[in-house]
Amino acid sequence: MPALLCLENPLLDVQAFGNQELLQKYGLKANDAILAETSHQGLFEDLINNFAAGTTAGGGAQNTARGAQYILPSDSVVYLGCVGDDTYADTLRESCQKAGVRAEYLVDQAHPTGRCGIVITDKNRSLCTELGAANHYKLEHLKRPEIWSLVESSEIYFVGGYHLTVCPEAALALAEEAAAKNKIYVMSLSAPFIPIAFKDALDKTEPYWDYLVGNESEALTWAQSHGSETDDIPTIAGHLANLPKANASRPRVVLITQGSSPTVVAVSGTPGHEEIPVRKISAEEIIDTTGAGDAFAGGLLAGIVQQKSLRTSVDMGHWLARLGILEMGPNYPLPKQLFTPV
């Protein structure tokens, strides 16, 4: 049975190298993540027809699930989300099967599988997501006996923040189960708009965070949406770590990544913070940063599953993120490489 259960929005990534003109055409920022609106409807066809786009399995927590499974023994990870009844969903299933991840999708007959348009410019990536069927995940799926048995057998739950835009009830159900059964609940902030546009849903999960993962932009928007005037990442991380916690039997760990700068780590009840350097990579080596944060979370989770030290688990995240950056799309090299500590 799986040790790690991941929940979020399964998507098919449609990605291509673009340019500033393409970004301006659709009102996109060079390094951002947003939900698609009416003005973005032509983006996917534009990428396919005019920019030689490729497709790959995506969605933050699905990338993370595949990343964790890359390190862990077979059958360690199960992934939940909602897809359509179409060939896109078949592609996602094949990708999870190849990675060794058990995918238990809810199939929505009325909507197509979601997709994410990714425009790569220089070393930046702009994500524009059309949720499709992913937007129709239901708590009832999580509560099905055959699915809930997987919840009960798993020791760690990982929920991507994007799922708060879809079914916050499912995210909260896992949070409450983790606290009640002394299991580990890990939340990702996922995108800068989540702490703003979905502040209430995020705040409801807040007491249950055993680990919180985000990047500096997400941390800053969290601080802004909660009335803080500081832009000091260690200060924000420390505040997040020491918010009230439902399960007081373990400390809360907050991890804020900063690209090529060290990852800031704050632990509740522990003064100060730690800064853990990332794995070195030259600008010339970088292929695509898409999914780097997801890969970091995957490596971190693998370390947690294996009961590694916090510093080693963070290093495992850095190691996997580096591998992913050397690939096109949120993928990891084959044959599998073995983690070696710094």
Buried (B, 14 or more C-beta within 10 A) or exposed (E): EBBBBBBBBBBBBBBBBBEEEBBEBBEBEBBBBBBBEEEBEEBBEBBBEEBEBBBBBBBBBBBBBBBBBBBBEEEBBBBBBBBBBBEBBEBBBEBBEEBBBBBBBBEBEEBBBBBBBBBBBEBBBBBBBBBBBBBBBBEEBBEEEEBBEBBEEBBBBBBBBBBBBBBBBBBBBBBBBBBEEEBBBBBBBBBBBBBEBBBEBBEBBBBBBBBBBBBBBBBBBBBBBBEBEEEEBBBBBBBBBBBEBBBEEEBBBBBBBBBEEBBBBBBBEBEEBBEBEBBEBEEEEBBBBBBBBBBBBBBBBBBBBBEBEBBBBBBBBBBBBBBBBBBBBBBBEEEEEEBEEE
